[in-house]
Amino acid sequence: MPAQALFIQIMPKEVSKCVENGEKVTLIDVREPFEHQIARLNGSELIPMKTLVENLSRFEELAGEATLVVYCHHGIRSLNAVSWLRDRGILNCQSLAGGIDRWSLEIDSNIPRY
């Protein structure tokens, strides 16, 4: 767990900088598999929103190794997922503000928008 509380959301530019600096960040995609096929962030793990409960131990494991950055299409589902995870004691997680759509606009225009 981090020394100080993390904001519930993180901006794409902040995540990109963390990745570039080699900080321990795990990207979690909570969208549906068909969305993940259309567009995804390199190295992200797909854990669809509807499977959060059954994957709680996976989140606990991942959060023990790195900060979790959870994303979806526009940032609503991921914000709900992070809120749910934090309610269950997984505090080392943040929602990607604006989701993969904002990432495509601000960081990597090669990622398809849909």
VEXDREN-2710 file (C-alpha; in Angstrom, 1 decimal):
% VEXDREN-2710
k/r/px/py/pz
1/MET/0.0/0.0/0.0
2/PRO/1.3/3.5/-0.8
3/ALA/2.6/5.8/1.9
4/GLN/-0.2/8.3/1.0
5/ALA/-3.6/7.8/-0.4
6/LEU/-3.9/7.8/-4.2
7/PHE/-6.4/10.0/-5.9
8/ILE/-9.3/7.8/-7.3
9/GLN/-8.5/9.0/-10.8
10/ILE/-5.3/9.4/-12.7
11/MET/-4.8/11.4/-16.0
12/PRO/-3.4/9.6/-19.1
13/LYS/-0.3/11.7/-19.2
14/GLU/0.5/10.7/-15.6
15/VAL/0.1/7.0/-16.4
16/SER/2.3/7.4/-19.5
17/LYS/5.0/9.1/-17.5
18/CYS/4.9/6.4/-14.8
19/VAL/5.2/3.7/-17.5
20/GLU/8.1/5.6/-19.2
21/ASN/9.9/5.9/-15.9
22/GLY/9.6/2.2/-15.2
23/GLU/7.3/2.6/-12.2
24/LYS/5.4/-0.5/-11.3
25/VAL/2.0/-0.1/-12.9
26/THR/-0.4/-2.8/-13.9
27/LEU/-3.1/-1.8/-16.5
28/ILE/-6.5/-3.5/-16.0
29/ASP/-9.1/-3.3/-18.7
30/VAL/-12.7/-3.8/-17.3
31/ARG/-14.4/-3.6/-20.7
32/GLU/-16.0/-6.5/-22.5
33/PRO/-13.8/-8.9/-24.6
34/PHE/-15.2/-7.5/-27.9
35/GLU/-14.1/-4.0/-26.8
36/HIS/-10.6/-5.3/-25.8
37/GLN/-10.3/-6.7/-29.3
38/ILE/-11.1/-3.3/-30.9
39/ALA/-8.6/-1.3/-28.8
40/ARG/-6.4/-2.0/-25.8
41/LEU/-3.4/-0.6/-24.0
42/ASN/-0.2/-2.6/-24.5
43/GLY/0.4/-5.0/-21.6
44/SER/-3.0/-4.6/-20.1
45/GLU/-4.9/-7.5/-18.5
46/LEU/-8.6/-8.0/-19.4
47/ILE/-10.8/-8.5/-16.3
48/PRO/-14.4/-7.6/-17.5
49/MET/-16.5/-5.6/-15.1
50/LYS/-19.0/-8.4/-14.7
51/THR/-16.2/-10.7/-13.4
52/LEU/-14.9/-8.4/-10.6
53/VAL/-16.3/-10.5/-7.8
54/GLU/-14.8/-13.8/-9.0
55/ASN/-11.5/-12.1/-9.7
56/LEU/-11.1/-10.3/-6.3
57/SER/-8.1/-12.4/-5.3
58/ARG/-6.5/-11.6/-8.7
59/PHE/-6.8/-7.9/-7.9
60/GLU/-5.4/-8.4/-4.5
61/GLU/-2.4/-10.3/-5.9
62/LEU/-1.8/-7.7/-8.6
63/ALA/-2.2/-4.8/-6.1
64/GLY/0.5/-6.3/-4.0
65/GLU/3.0/-6.0/-6.9
66/ALA/2.1/-2.7/-8.4
67/THR/-0.3/0.2/-8.6
68/LEU/-3.4/-0.8/-10.5
69/VAL/-4.6/1.5/-13.2
70/VAL/-8.1/0.4/-14.2
71/TYR/-9.6/1.6/-17.5
72/CYS/-12.6/1.3/-19.7
73/HIS/-14.0/3.2/-22.7
74/HIS/-14.7/6.6/-21.1
75/GLY/-13.8/6.1/-17.5
76/ILE/-17.2/5.5/-15.9
77/ARG/-17.0/1.7/-15.5
78/SER/-13.4/1.9/-14.3
79/LEU/-14.3/4.5/-11.7
80/ASN/-17.1/2.2/-10.4
81/ALA/-14.6/-0.7/-10.4
82/VAL/-12.0/1.2/-8.4
83/SER/-14.6/2.4/-5.9
84/TRP/-15.7/-1.2/-5.5
85/LEU/-12.1/-2.4/-5.1
86/ARG/-11.3/0.3/-2.5
87/ASP/-14.4/-0.6/-0.5
88/ARG/-12.9/-4.1/-0.3
89/GLY/-9.6/-2.8/1.0
90/ILE/-7.6/-2.7/-2.3
91/LEU/-6.4/0.9/-2.0
92/ASN/-3.5/0.7/-4.5
93/CYS/-5.7/1.3/-7.5
94/GLN/-6.8/4.3/-9.7
95/SER/-9.2/4.8/-12.6
96/LEU/-7.8/6.1/-15.9
97/ALA/-9.7/9.5/-16.3
98/GLY/-11.4/9.5/-19.7
99/GLY/-10.6/5.9/-20.4
100/ILE/-9.0/4.5/-23.5
101/ASP/-10.8/7.1/-25.6
102/ARG/-8.9/9.9/-23.8
103/TRP/-5.7/7.9/-24.0
104/SER/-6.1/7.7/-27.8
105/LEU/-6.7/11.5/-28.0
106/GLU/-3.8/12.5/-25.7
107/ILE/-1.2/9.8/-25.7
108/ASP/-1.4/7.4/-28.7
109/SER/-3.5/8.2/-31.7
110/ASN/-2.8/4.8/-33.2
111/ILE/-5.2/3.3/-30.7
112/PRO/-8.6/3.1/-32.5
113/ARG/-11.4/5.2/-31.2
114/TYR/-14.9/3.6/-31.3
END
